[in-house]
Amino acid sequence: MPPEVAASAPSDATMRLPEAWRAPLVVLGAAMVALMLVTGQAWSAMAQQWWNIDTYNHLMLVPFIIAWLVGLKEEELARLDPRPFAPGLIGVAAGLGLWRVGEGAGINLVAEAGAVGALQAAVVTIVGLRVALVLALPIAFAAFMVPFGDEIISPLQAITADIAIALTRLSGVPARIEGINIHTPAGLFIVAEACSGVKFLVAMVQLGVLVCATRLRRWRTRAAFMAACVIVPILANGVRAFATIYVAQYVGAEKATGFDHIVYGWVFFAIIIAVLLGAAWRFVEREAESHGWPLAAIQSWGWVARAERLTLAPASAAFAIIALASIAALTMLL
């Protein structure tokens, strides 16, 4: 092919993208940029938590998981045309309102939830109700970008300490407990925040939701697996704390603690995940790409067709979102 022809030829990605999707995706990008600029402080705080706090390091994978989930629906999306959904603007306004309340009250969790919620609602608004139903899982999964878990650290510390002291006494090692402080002949062991197991629990809940939504179909199976994703990490963390205390009686507290950090950080966590996924494998009921509602079912729902009458032009939807974002930004100056 001559150079001039090659230069003018559209890329494969462009050729694969249906014409009906090009304008909506452009305006969606503009709307998302506007929202993220206005709520930038919340996004900055989230990014710092993802990067600097090991409890939330795994949240950096969430955008990639969302992209994978969307990619699984490529064939179905190619059969649909985005139709901006006017009522979605209510969700955008609600998200921005929540963000504003959180910022005003100095509550990061509320502000971050509002920032993410506004972005989710913007997607629904611009791609439309029918497409949003097809993409219900990846849109909802974006909620996991909000760092949460600090609120349950104290209870998890107490539970871990209770499990550890019970197993320590059962093993024959004399011990007494004062809150989260465990006294043994080898020394004092404190169930610190880093030892609460919150990182493990939060990651397992996220994994559990992903597995339930993509591979399991029956609600009873889903409930059992999610229960396991909550209970097993908590119990396993208590066992890990006990193992550290027990080993310390023979090798010393310093060596046992150092070994614990390596094993728990790299080996123990992987083993528990492998055990849970292995136990769930026999109950797998569908392929990942079949997650969510089938397009045929969505097409048959009369209420969807009726709701889609409340439509907007893509540019109008983007303008409305940017206007809402601008109003939210102005309220911060008042």
Buried (B, 14 or more C-beta within 10 A) or exposed (E): EEEEEEEEEEEEEEEEBEEEBEBBBBBBEBBBEBBBEBBEBBBEBBBEBBEEBEBBBBBEBBEEBBEBBBEBBEEBBEEBBBBBBBEBBEBBBBBBBBBBEBBEEEEBBBBBBBBBBBBBBBBBBBBBBBBBBBBBBBBBBBBBBBBBBBEBBEEBBBBBBBBBBBBBBEEEBEBEBEEBEBBBEBBEBEBEBBBBBBBBBBBBBBBBBBBBBBBBEEEEBBEBBBEBBEEBBBBBBBBBBBBBBBBBBEEEBEEBBEBBEEBBEEEBBEEBBEEBBEEBEEBBEEEBBEBBEEBEEBEEBEEBEEBBEEBBEBBEBBBBBBEBBEEBBEEEEE
